[in-house]
């Protein structure tokens, strides 16, 4: 067996297990604390999306625990059973960043379009001045 492989991979596996245990215990701890407003994880995510004009992004419940994710291909936020209908601060703390991923996708898309448009204008301007060979 290659010992170099063990030296490189074993610490990564141990670190991954430690991180997973920490995330699960922290979620479990804060799942016992109810939010002051009594909103669910799904409602909190919806509020973030709506505040950013992203009413078209759907929110769905999926089986599992902490299996939450944003799917950019279908514009869907999928929240696990432990987050979707839960009113804890942990559920809101997991759901809102997922909504943030959706918001970030559209913010970045707008920024990229603006840069491409701006660069296109600069190229046209440079070409009209005969400087295109320097671009």
Secondary structure as the mmCIF struct_conf table of DSSP 4:
data_model
#
loop_
_struct_conf.conf_type_id
_struct_conf.id
_struct_conf.beg_label_comp_id
_struct_conf.beg_label_asym_id
_struct_conf.beg_label_seq_id
_struct_conf.end_label_comp_id
_struct_conf.end_label_asym_id
_struct_conf.end_label_seq_id
HELX_RH_AL_P HELX_RH_AL_P1 UNK A 3 UNK A 30
TURN_TY1_P TURN_TY1_P1 UNK A 31 UNK A 32
BEND BEND1 UNK A 33 UNK A 33
STRN STRN1 UNK A 34 UNK A 34
HELX_LH_PP_P HELX_LH_PP_P1 UNK A 35 UNK A 35
BEND BEND2 UNK A 36 UNK A 37
HELX_RH_AL_P HELX_RH_AL_P2 UNK A 41 UNK A 51
TURN_TY1_P TURN_TY1_P2 UNK A 52 UNK A 53
TURN_TY1_P TURN_TY1_P3 UNK A 55 UNK A 56
STRN STRN2 UNK A 58 UNK A 62
BEND BEND3 UNK A 63 UNK A 66
STRN STRN3 UNK A 69 UNK A 71
TURN_TY1_P TURN_TY1_P4 UNK A 72 UNK A 75
STRN STRN4 UNK A 76 UNK A 80
HELX_RH_AL_P HELX_RH_AL_P3 UNK A 81 UNK A 84
TURN_TY1_P TURN_TY1_P5 UNK A 85 UNK A 85
STRN STRN5 UNK A 88 UNK A 88
HELX_RH_AL_P HELX_RH_AL_P4 UNK A 89 UNK A 128
TURN_TY1_P TURN_TY1_P6 UNK A 129 UNK A 130
HELX_RH_3T_P HELX_RH_3T_P1 UNK A 132 UNK A 134
#
